Amino acid sequence: MGRAFVYVIVGGGVAAGYAAHEFVKRGVSHGELCIVSEEPVAPYERPALSKGYLLPEVCDLTSCSCGVQLLHCLPSFHCCVGANEEKLTPKWYKEHGIELILGTQVKSADLKRKTLLTATGETISYKFLIVATGARALKLEEFGVNGLDADNVCYLRDLADANKLVDVMKSCGGGNAVVIGGGYIGMECAASLVINKLNVAMVFPEAHCMARLFTPKIASYYEEFYESKGVKFIKGTMLSSFDFNSDGKVTAVNLKDGNKLPADMVVVGIGIRPNTSLFEGQLTMDKGGIKVNGQMQSSNSSVYAVGDVAAFPVKIFGETRRLEHVDSARKSARHAVAAIVEPDKTGEFNYLPFFYSRVFTLVTLSGSFLEGGTKEQYEAIAQATRLKPAIQDSAELEKQGLGFALTLSQKPPSSQPLDSGGSRLLMEKPIYPLHATAGVIMAASIAVFAYWYGRKRKRW
């Protein structure tokens, strides 16, 4: 029992949806493309789960018109609405002759024979395979902490996780929520929990929130804002264990510094791990993911990898990196399809990251942080980052803020050659690289979004 396709996408997240959209734009014929996904729904914009999906007006888990509770907030955020493009509902896939095999796990992959074996026993063969398996949330058990089976311990990676989180959140309104982790998921969930009238404490081992992205100065802005809304930060320590009641629910969080926090619910956001197990031993791995070239092509010429699972050359840094960002997922997926369909006309993927992953000893304007801006502002800040302008006075840059990038974007290109071998900008005094970027920040990110949304609906 089996089926054959020209193109197969394994994985049903953001990258899969955008890849399918690009295939259609490039004229894929009916019956040539198939998507195999463990999720029971068509690809959707995953970032919505930690944002609008958790807000009070949205998280009413009543059945939708089709009577299926799981789909109550779809199709509002199917791909590709996140990029202001058409919404790819199940009907869209059917109209374009794309086979959706949903709720189906791929048990094994034989890349030499170009086949996938599903858990149902079906064999799916392909000419070209796009790996869009994404990543899974790291579990506490991987760090020696029990609690996976507790009803009030939540993770957030897919729609099922989000529905559980909403259920638990609604069941303990006015209670205490403990968020483990100080990254994107932790910060966004904390804001939503406060909006839903819970008392929130955030616990993480770093000295400040968003440690992989923010300098202390930027982090302090967000922490002060969150604290003004009632969020309590407990930094420099980690979860040690849970206390449980007779029903198996967590009632308290024990920390390694000896403190105990009361808890009616716990949200865990401690990172992700790429889903590479199907391909280990068959493809070259790097940075925890599948290593690809500038065409998103793996060590097997028929296999491409995109999104969180792909480790690709980032030109501006001159090295291979794996980026966990929705923008990277969207654009890498489109690029892979272009490389498959028109290899001779497709150059190397030249992606501009939205964030930093390291701190140099010299000022580096090699990535930018701007959320909530206009199209013009995003284009200006991207251009400023690519130009790597000489910065004589970081204080003046910080004073100008976003205006620096807007002004720079309006100037004619300089005849002075740019440093193509790196992204370092020499200054008399070394400072944190992101301090320079702080000058081109529009502070309308995670917390500010929550604040605006809350004020608009009088929820704070």
C-alpha positions as CSV (number, residue, x, y, z in Angstrom):
1,M,0.0,0.0,0.0
2,G,1.5,3.3,-1.0
3,R,1.3,6.5,-2.9
4,A,3.8,8.4,-5.0
5,F,4.3,12.2,-5.4
6,V,6.8,14.5,-7.0
7,Y,7.1,16.6,-3.9
8,V,6.6,15.7,-0.3
9,I,6.7,18.0,2.7
10,V,7.1,16.2,6.0
11,G,5.9,18.4,8.9
12,G,2.8,20.6,9.1
13,G,4.0,23.9,10.7
14,V,4.6,27.3,9.4
15,A,7.3,26.3,6.9
16,A,5.1,23.6,5.3
17,G,2.3,26.1,4.7
18,Y,4.6,28.7,3.1
19,A,6.3,26.0,1.0
20,A,2.9,24.8,-0.3
21,H,2.0,28.4,-1.2
22,E,5.2,28.9,-3.1
23,F,4.7,25.6,-5.0
24,V,1.3,26.8,-6.2
25,K,2.7,30.2,-7.2
26,R,5.3,28.4,-9.3
27,G,2.7,26.3,-11.0
28,V,2.8,22.9,-9.3
29,S,0.4,20.5,-11.0
30,H,-2.5,18.8,-9.2
31,G,-1.5,15.6,-7.5
32,E,2.2,16.4,-7.4
33,L,2.5,17.7,-3.9
34,C,1.7,16.1,-0.5
35,I,2.0,17.3,3.1
36,V,2.3,14.7,5.9
37,S,1.7,16.1,9.3
38,E,1.2,14.7,12.8
39,E,-1.2,17.6,13.6
40,P,-4.8,17.1,12.8
41,V,-5.2,20.5,11.1
42,A,-3.8,22.2,8.0
43,P,-0.6,24.4,8.6
44,Y,-1.2,27.5,10.6
45,E,0.7,30.5,12.0
46,R,2.2,29.0,15.1
47,P,3.2,32.4,16.8
48,A,-0.5,33.1,17.2
49,L,-0.7,30.4,19.9
50,S,1.4,32.5,22.4
51,K,-0.3,35.8,21.5
52,G,-3.9,36.5,20.6
53,Y,-5.0,32.9,21.1
54,L,-4.5,33.2,24.8
55,L,-6.3,36.4,25.3
56,P,-9.7,36.5,27.2
57,E,-11.8,37.4,24.2
58,V,-10.4,34.6,22.1
59,C,-10.0,31.7,24.5
60,D,-13.6,30.8,24.9
61,L,-13.5,27.1,24.2
62,T,-17.0,26.7,22.8
63,S,-17.5,24.6,19.8
64,C,-17.2,26.3,16.4
65,S,-19.8,26.0,13.7
66,C,-18.4,22.6,12.6
67,G,-18.8,21.3,16.1
68,V,-15.1,20.5,16.5
69,Q,-13.8,22.2,19.6
70,L,-10.1,21.7,18.6
71,L,-10.6,24.1,15.6
72,H,-12.5,26.8,17.4
73,C,-10.0,29.5,16.5
74,L,-9.2,28.3,13.0
75,P,-9.3,29.1,10.2
76,S,-8.5,32.7,11.4
77,F,-4.7,32.0,11.5
78,H,-4.0,29.4,8.9
79,C,-0.9,30.2,6.8
80,C,-0.2,32.6,5.2
81,V,-2.0,35.4,7.0
82,G,1.1,36.1,9.0
83,A,2.7,37.6,5.9
84,N,-0.5,39.4,4.9
85,E,-1.2,36.9,2.1
86,E,-4.1,34.5,1.3
87,K,-5.4,32.2,4.0
88,L,-4.6,28.5,3.2
89,T,-7.6,26.7,4.5
90,P,-8.2,22.9,3.8
91,K,-10.4,24.0,0.9
92,W,-7.5,25.9,-0.6
93,Y,-5.3,22.7,-0.6
94,K,-8.1,20.7,-2.2
95,E,-8.7,23.3,-4.9
96,H,-5.0,23.2,-5.8
97,G,-4.7,19.5,-5.8
98,I,-2.4,19.2,-2.8
99,E,-2.8,16.1,-0.7
100,L,-3.0,16.7,3.1
101,I,-2.3,13.6,5.1
102,L,-3.0,14.9,8.6
103,G,-2.9,13.3,12.1
104,T,-0.3,10.9,10.7
105,Q,3.2,10.2,12.1
106,V,6.1,9.3,9.8
107,K,7.6,6.3,11.5
108,S,10.8,6.0,9.3
109,A,12.5,7.5,6.3
110,D,14.6,5.7,3.7
111,L,16.4,8.4,1.8
112,K,18.1,6.0,-0.5
113,R,14.8,4.6,-1.7
114,K,13.1,8.0,-1.4
115,T,10.3,6.6,0.7
116,L,8.6,7.5,4.0
117,L,6.7,4.9,6.1
118,T,3.8,6.2,8.2
119,A,2.6,4.8,11.5
120,T,-0.5,3.5,9.6
121,G,1.8,1.3,7.4
122,E,1.5,3.4,4.2
123,T,4.5,4.0,2.1
124,I,4.9,7.4,0.5
125,S,7.5,7.9,-2.2
126,Y,8.9,11.2,-3.5
127,K,11.2,12.7,-6.0
128,F,12.0,15.7,-3.8
129,L,11.5,15.9,0.0
130,I,11.3,19.0,2.1
131,V,11.9,18.4,5.8
132,A,9.8,20.9,7.8
133,T,9.6,18.9,11.0
134,G,10.3,21.9,13.2
135,A,11.2,21.3,16.8
136,R,9.7,20.0,20.0
137,A,9.5,21.7,23.4
138,L,12.1,20.5,25.9
139,K,10.4,18.7,28.8
140,L,11.3,19.0,32.5
141,E,11.9,15.3,32.7
142,E,14.9,15.7,30.5
143,F,16.4,17.7,33.4
144,G,15.4,15.3,36.1
145,V,12.2,17.0,37.2
146,N,9.0,15.0,37.3
147,G,5.7,16.6,36.4
148,L,4.9,15.7,32.9
149,D,1.6,14.0,33.8
150,A,0.3,16.8,36.0
151,D,-2.9,18.3,34.6
152,N,-1.8,21.9,35.5
153,V,1.7,21.8,34.0
154,C,1.6,23.3,30.5
155,Y,3.9,23.6,27.5
156,L,3.3,25.5,24.3
157,R,4.3,24.3,20.9
158,D,1.2,23.3,19.0
159,L,-2.6,23.7,19.0
160,A,-3.2,20.9,21.4
161,D,-0.8,22.5,23.9
162,A,-2.5,25.9,23.5
163,N,-5.9,24.4,24.1
164,K,-4.7,22.7,27.3
165,L,-3.1,26.0,28.5
166,V,-6.3,27.9,27.9
167,D,-8.4,25.2,29.7
168,V,-6.1,25.3,32.8
169,M,-5.9,29.1,32.7
170,K,-9.6,29.4,32.7
171,S,-9.9,27.0,35.6
172,C,-7.7,28.9,38.0
173,G,-8.6,32.5,37.4
174,G,-7.3,34.8,40.1
175,G,-4.8,32.1,41.2
176,N,-1.1,31.8,41.0
177,A,0.8,30.9,37.8
178,V,4.5,30.2,37.7
179,V,6.3,30.5,34.4
180,I,9.6,28.5,34.1
181,G,11.9,30.2,31.6
182,G,12.6,33.8,30.6
183,G,12.6,33.6,26.8
184,Y,10.0,34.4,24.1
185,I,7.5,31.8,25.2
186,G,7.9,32.7,28.9
187,M,7.5,36.4,28.3
188,E,4.6,36.2,26.0
189,C,2.7,33.7,28.2
190,A,3.3,35.8,31.3
191,A,1.7,38.8,29.6
192,S,-1.3,36.7,28.6
193,L,-1.6,35.2,32.1
194,V,-1.7,38.6,33.7
195,I,-4.4,39.8,31.2
196,N,-6.4,36.7,32.3
197,K,-6.2,37.9,35.9
198,L,-3.6,35.5,37.3
199,N,-0.8,36.3,39.6
200,V,2.4,35.6,37.7
201,A,5.9,34.7,38.8
202,M,8.7,34.1,36.3
203,V,11.7,31.9,37.2
204,F,14.9,31.6,35.2
205,P,18.6,31.0,35.9
206,E,19.9,34.0,33.9
207,A,20.6,37.4,35.3
208,H,17.8,39.0,33.2
209,C,15.0,38.0,30.8
210,M,15.6,37.2,27.1
211,A,19.3,36.6,27.9
212,R,20.1,35.3,24.4
213,L,18.8,38.4,22.8
214,F,18.7,41.4,25.3
215,T,21.5,43.3,26.9
216,P,20.9,44.1,30.6
217,K,19.8,47.6,29.6
218,I,17.1,46.5,27.2
219,A,16.0,43.7,29.5
220,S,15.5,46.1,32.4
221,Y,13.0,48.1,30.3
222,Y,10.8,45.0,29.8
223,E,11.3,43.8,33.3
224,E,10.2,47.1,34.8
225,F,7.2,47.2,32.5
226,Y,6.2,43.7,33.4
227,E,6.7,44.4,37.1
228,S,4.4,47.4,36.8
229,K,1.7,44.9,35.7
230,G,2.3,42.6,38.6
231,V,4.7,40.1,37.2
232,K,7.3,39.0,39.8
233,F,10.8,38.0,38.5
234,I,12.9,35.4,40.3
235,K,16.3,35.4,38.6
236,G,19.4,33.4,39.1
237,T,17.8,30.2,40.2
238,M,16.1,27.1,38.8
239,L,13.2,24.7,39.4
240,S,14.2,21.9,41.7
241,S,10.9,20.0,42.2
242,F,7.1,20.2,42.5
243,D,4.7,19.6,45.4
244,F,1.6,17.7,44.4
245,N,-1.8,17.2,45.9
246,S,-3.7,13.9,46.1
247,D,-5.1,14.5,42.6
248,G,-1.6,14.7,41.1
249,K,-1.8,18.5,40.5
250,V,1.1,20.8,41.2
251,T,0.5,23.0,44.3
252,A,3.9,24.5,44.7
253,V,7.2,25.0,42.9
254,N,10.4,24.4,44.8
255,L,13.5,26.3,43.7
256,K,17.1,25.4,44.0
257,D,17.7,28.5,46.2
258,G,15.3,27.1,48.8
259,N,12.3,29.3,48.0
260,K,8.9,27.8,47.5
261,L,6.2,29.4,45.2
262,P,2.5,28.6,45.4
263,A,1.2,27.4,42.1
264,D,-2.3,26.8,40.7
265,M,-0.7,26.3,37.2
266,V,2.8,26.1,35.7
267,V,3.9,27.1,32.2
268,V,7.2,25.7,31.0
269,G,9.2,27.4,28.3
270,I,12.8,26.2,28.5
271,G,13.7,25.8,24.9
272,I,13.2,23.5,22.0
273,R,15.0,20.7,20.3
274,P,14.9,20.1,16.5
275,N,13.0,17.1,15.3
276,T,15.9,15.3,13.4
277,S,15.5,11.7,14.6
278,L,14.1,10.4,11.2
279,F,17.2,11.6,9.4
280,E,20.1,11.0,11.8
281,G,22.6,8.7,10.2
282,Q,21.3,9.6,6.8
283,L,22.0,13.4,6.6
284,T,24.8,15.6,7.8
285,M,23.9,17.4,11.0
286,D,25.2,20.7,12.4
287,K,24.2,23.1,15.2
288,G,21.6,20.5,16.4
289,G,19.8,20.5,13.0
290,I,20.1,19.3,9.4
291,K,23.0,21.0,7.7
292,V,22.0,22.6,4.3
293,N,23.7,24.8,1.8
294,G,22.6,28.2,0.5
295,Q,19.8,26.5,-1.5
296,M,18.5,24.8,1.6
297,Q,19.7,21.5,0.1
298,S,21.0,18.8,2.5
299,S,23.8,16.3,2.0
300,N,21.3,14.3,0.0
301,S,20.6,16.2,-3.2
302,S,16.9,15.2,-3.1
303,V,16.3,16.4,0.4
304,Y,15.8,20.0,1.5
305,A,15.4,21.3,5.1
306,V,13.7,24.5,6.2
307,G,12.6,26.3,9.4
308,D,13.7,25.4,12.9
309,V,15.3,22.1,11.8
310,A,17.6,23.6,9.2
311,A,21.2,24.8,9.9
312,F,22.0,27.1,7.0
313,P,24.8,29.6,6.0
314,V,24.0,33.1,7.4
315,K,26.0,35.4,5.1
316,I,26.1,38.4,7.4
317,F,27.8,36.3,10.1
318,G,29.8,34.2,7.7
319,E,28.9,30.9,9.4
320,T,26.2,28.2,9.6
321,R,23.5,28.8,12.1
322,R,20.1,27.4,13.0
323,L,17.5,30.1,13.7
324,E,14.3,29.6,15.7
325,H,12.2,32.4,14.2
326,V,9.0,32.4,12.2
327,D,10.4,34.8,9.6
328,S,13.2,32.4,8.9
329,A,10.8,29.5,8.6
330,R,8.7,31.4,6.1
331,K,11.5,32.7,3.9
332,S,13.6,29.5,4.0
333,A,10.6,27.5,2.9
334,R,10.0,29.8,-0.1
335,H,13.6,29.7,-1.0
336,A,13.8,25.9,-0.9
337,V,10.9,25.6,-3.3
338,A,12.4,28.1,-5.6
339,A,15.7,26.2,-5.6
340,I,13.8,22.9,-6.3
341,V,11.7,24.3,-9.1
342,E,14.2,26.7,-10.7
343,P,17.6,25.7,-9.5
344,D,19.5,27.6,-12.2
345,K,17.6,30.9,-11.4
346,T,17.8,30.7,-7.6
347,G,20.7,32.2,-5.8
348,E,21.9,31.5,-2.3
349,F,19.6,32.2,0.7
350,N,20.6,35.6,2.1
351,Y,18.7,35.9,5.3
352,L,18.9,38.9,7.7
353,P,18.3,37.6,11.3
354,F,16.1,39.6,13.5
355,F,18.2,39.0,16.6
356,Y,21.6,38.3,18.0
357,S,23.0,35.1,19.4
358,R,26.3,36.2,20.7
359,V,28.1,39.1,22.2
360,F,31.3,40.4,20.7
361,T,33.9,42.7,22.3
362,L,33.3,45.3,19.6
363,V,30.1,47.1,18.4
364,T,28.3,45.1,15.8
365,L,25.3,46.3,13.9
366,S,24.6,43.0,12.3
367,G,21.1,42.4,13.3
368,S,18.2,44.6,14.4
369,F,15.4,44.4,16.9
370,L,12.2,46.1,15.8
371,E,8.7,44.8,16.5
372,G,5.4,46.5,15.8
373,G,6.8,48.8,13.1
374,T,5.6,49.8,9.7
375,K,6.8,48.3,6.4
376,E,8.9,51.4,5.8
377,Q,10.5,51.1,9.2
378,Y,11.3,47.4,8.8
379,E,12.9,48.1,5.4
380,A,14.9,51.0,6.8
381,I,16.3,49.0,9.7
382,A,17.1,46.0,7.5
383,Q,19.0,48.3,5.1
384,A,20.9,49.9,8.0
385,T,21.9,46.5,9.3
386,R,23.1,45.3,5.9
387,L,25.1,48.5,5.3
388,K,27.0,48.2,8.6
389,P,27.5,52.0,8.9
390,A,30.4,53.4,10.9
391,I,29.2,54.6,14.3
392,Q,31.3,57.3,16.0
393,D,29.0,58.0,19.0
394,S,26.8,55.3,20.4
395,A,25.1,57.8,22.7
396,E,24.0,59.9,19.7
397,L,22.8,56.7,17.9
398,E,20.7,55.8,20.9
399,K,19.3,59.4,21.0
400,Q,18.3,59.3,17.3
401,G,16.7,55.9,17.7
402,L,14.7,54.6,14.8
403,G,15.3,57.9,13.0
404,F,18.9,56.9,12.4
405,A,17.8,54.0,10.3
406,L,15.2,56.0,8.5
407,T,17.7,58.8,7.6
408,L,20.3,56.3,6.5
409,S,17.9,54.6,4.2
410,Q,17.2,57.8,2.4
411,K,20.9,58.6,1.7
412,P,22.5,57.5,-1.6
413,P,24.9,54.5,-1.3
414,S,28.4,55.4,-0.2
415,S,31.3,54.8,-2.5
416,Q,33.4,53.7,0.4
417,P,33.8,49.9,0.4
418,L,32.1,48.0,3.2
419,D,33.8,45.4,5.3
420,S,32.6,42.2,3.5
421,G,34.6,39.9,5.7
422,G,32.8,40.5,8.9
423,S,30.4,42.8,10.8
424,R,32.6,44.6,13.3
425,L,32.5,48.3,13.7
426,L,35.5,49.8,15.4
427,M,35.0,52.3,18.2
428,E,37.3,53.8,20.8
429,K,35.4,52.0,23.7
430,P,34.0,48.5,23.3
431,I,30.4,48.0,24.3
432,Y,27.8,45.3,24.0
433,P,26.8,44.8,20.4
434,L,23.1,45.0,21.1
435,H,23.6,48.4,22.8
436,A,24.1,49.8,19.4
437,T,20.9,48.1,18.2
438,A,19.1,49.6,21.2
439,G,19.3,52.9,19.4
440,V,17.1,51.5,16.7
441,I,14.4,49.9,18.8
442,M,10.8,50.6,18.6
443,A,9.6,49.4,22.0
444,A,6.4,47.8,21.0
445,S,7.3,44.2,21.5
446,I,5.9,41.5,23.7
447,A,4.9,43.4,26.8
448,V,3.9,46.5,24.9
449,F,1.6,44.5,22.7
450,A,0.0,43.0,25.7
451,Y,-0.3,46.5,27.3
452,W,-1.9,48.0,24.2
453,Y,-4.3,45.0,23.8
454,G,-5.2,45.2,27.5
455,R,-5.9,48.9,27.5
456,K,-7.9,48.7,24.3
457,R,-10.2,46.1,26.0
458,K,-9.8,47.5,29.5
459,R,-8.3,44.1,30.7
460,W,-5.4,45.4,32.7
